[in-house]
Amino acid sequence: MKNNFLSKLGLISSMTIFGTIGLFVKHTPLPSSLIAMIRGFIGMLFLLAVVFIKRDKISWQIIKKHAVLLFTSGAFIGVNWILLFESYRYTTVATATLCYYMAPIFIILASPIFLKERLTLKKLLCVTVALVGMIFVSGILNLSGFAAGETTGILLGLGAAVLYASVILMNKKLAEVPTYDKTLIQLGAAAV
């Protein structure tokens, strides 16, 4: 019972933190690249502390074996954050977040190429319904209501979604790397 409560509390906390990042970034007078660097650095330090407390060993040989993909995916995370944070500056937090949530659609469409998965009729139908829903929710059909820079914000949000989808696809190839090790390296690379 206690473990279930802690799991739910952890999920609620992480979603609250993720859900408020747009408001934080929108009202922080720092460059997006600096916010992304600080975010990556703090995350890396936090995970180092967790690894130290748990007395886990970092698997340096496995990291070395997958270094190129780990550092590339980490760089993608950093640029993904920068694009997302810039998107918040050009458009509303809601629109930027909606564009960012296109990442799962990009993953489904790219999975036949990168993961050799079948693109079934059911998946295509789900993608189509999701796209139509996002179009209606976004207000993109009301083009006259777009403020200056709105298109830039949308394109930045979509760029962030593409990079996020790329990281998820790369992480599929990094299954051998222990989770904490992978995240440590990726956060460090994102900070750089």
C-alpha positions in Angstrom: 0.0 0.0 0.0 2.8 2.4 1.0 4.7 1.6 -2.2 1.6 2.3 -4.4 1.1 5.6 -2.6 4.7 6.6 -3.2 4.5 5.6 -6.8 1.4 7.8 -7.3 2.9 10.7 -5.4 6.0 10.4 -7.6 4.0 10.4 -10.8 1.9 13.4 -9.6 5.0 15.3 -8.6 6.8 14.7 -11.9 3.8 15.7 -14.0 3.4 18.8 -11.9 7.0 19.7 -12.4 6.8 19.0 -16.2 3.5 20.8 -16.5 4.8 24.0 -14.9 8.1 24.2 -16.9 6.4 26.3 -19.6 5.2 28.9 -17.1 8.7 29.0 -15.4 10.5 29.4 -18.7 8.1 32.0 -20.1 8.6 34.2 -17.0 12.4 33.7 -16.6 14.5 36.4 -18.2 17.4 33.9 -19.0 18.3 32.6 -22.4 16.8 29.2 -23.3 20.2 27.7 -23.7 21.2 28.7 -20.1 18.0 27.2 -18.7 18.6 24.0 -20.6 22.2 23.8 -19.3 21.1 24.4 -15.7 18.3 21.8 -16.0 20.7 19.2 -17.4 23.4 20.0 -14.8 21.0 19.9 -11.8 19.4 16.6 -13.2 22.9 15.1 -13.6 23.9 16.1 -10.0 20.7 14.7 -8.6 21.2 11.4 -10.3 24.8 11.2 -9.2 23.6 11.6 -5.6 21.0 8.9 -6.2 23.6 6.5 -7.6 25.9 7.3 -4.6 23.2 6.8 -2.0 22.1 3.5 -3.6 25.8 2.5 -3.8 25.4 1.6 -7.5 28.3 1.2 -9.8 28.4 3.1 -13.1 29.0 0.7 -16.0 31.8 2.6 -17.7 32.5 -0.2 -20.2 28.9 -0.3 -21.4 28.9 3.5 -21.6 32.1 3.5 -23.6 30.6 0.9 -26.0 27.6 3.1 -26.7 29.3 6.5 -26.2 28.4 8.0 -29.6 24.7 7.2 -29.3 24.6 8.3 -25.7 26.3 11.7 -26.4 24.2 12.2 -29.5 21.0 11.5 -27.7 22.1 13.8 -24.9 22.9 16.6 -27.4 19.4 16.1 -28.9 17.9 16.4 -25.5 19.7 19.7 -24.9 18.7 21.1 -28.3 15.1 19.8 -27.8 14.8 21.7 -24.5 16.2 24.9 -26.2 13.7 24.6 -29.0 10.8 24.0 -26.6 11.8 26.8 -24.3 12.1 29.2 -27.3 8.7 28.0 -28.5 7.2 29.1 -25.2 8.6 32.6 -25.9 7.0 32.9 -29.4 3.6 31.4 -28.7 1.4 30.4 -25.8 2.5 27.6 -23.4 -0.6 25.7 -24.5 0.3 25.8 -28.2 3.9 25.0 -27.7 3.0 22.1 -25.5 0.5 20.8 -28.0 3.1 20.9 -30.7 5.6 19.1 -28.4 3.0 16.4 -27.9 3.3 15.5 -31.5 6.4 13.4 -30.6 4.4 10.1 -30.2 3.0 10.6 -33.7 6.4 11.1 -35.1 7.6 7.9 -33.3 4.7 5.9 -34.8 5.4 7.2 -38.3 9.2 6.6 -37.9 9.0 3.2 -36.3 8.8 1.2 -39.6 12.1 2.8 -40.7 14.1 2.8 -37.5 12.5 -0.1 -35.4 11.3 -2.3 -38.3 7.8 -2.3 -36.8 4.7 -2.6 -39.0 2.6 0.5 -39.6 -0.9 -1.0 -39.2 -4.2 0.5 -40.3 -5.0 0.8 -36.6 -1.9 2.8 -35.9 -2.6 5.1 -39.0 -6.1 5.6 -37.8 -4.9 6.6 -34.3 -2.4 9.0 -35.8 -5.0 10.5 -38.0 -7.5 11.0 -35.1 -4.8 12.5 -32.9 -3.7 14.9 -35.7 -7.3 16.0 -36.4 -7.9 16.5 -32.6 -4.7 18.5 -32.3 -5.7 20.7 -35.2 -9.1 21.5 -33.7 -7.7 22.1 -30.2 -4.8 24.3 -31.5 -6.9 26.8 -33.2 -4.7 26.6 -36.2 -7.8 26.8 -38.5 -8.3 30.3 -37.3 -5.3 31.7 -39.1 -6.4 35.3 -38.7 -5.9 35.0 -35.0 -2.2 34.2 -35.2 0.0 36.8 -33.5 3.4 37.8 -34.9 5.9 35.0 -34.3 3.2 32.4 -33.7 4.3 30.4 -36.7 7.9 30.5 -35.4 6.7 29.2 -32.0 4.8 26.4 -33.7 7.8 25.4 -35.8 10.1 25.5 -32.8 7.7 23.3 -30.8 7.5 20.8 -33.7 11.3 20.8 -34.0 11.5 20.0 -30.3 9.0 17.2 -30.8 11.1 15.7 -33.6 14.2 15.7 -31.4 12.3 14.2 -28.5 11.0 11.4 -30.8 14.6 10.9 -32.0 15.8 10.5 -28.4 13.1 7.9 -27.7 14.1 6.0 -30.8 17.8 6.2 -29.9 17.0 5.0 -26.4 15.5 1.8 -27.9 19.0 1.1 -29.3 20.5 1.8 -25.8 18.5 -0.9 -23.9 21.8 -2.6 -22.8 22.8 0.6 -20.9 21.5 0.7 -17.3 18.9 3.4 -16.8 20.8 5.6 -14.4 24.0 5.4 -16.4 22.1 6.3 -19.6 20.3 9.3 -18.0 23.5 10.6 -16.3 25.4 10.7 -19.6 22.5 12.1 -21.5 21.9 14.9 -19.0 25.6 15.7 -18.9 25.7 15.9 -22.7 22.5 18.0 -22.7 24.1 20.4 -20.2 27.2 20.8 -22.4 
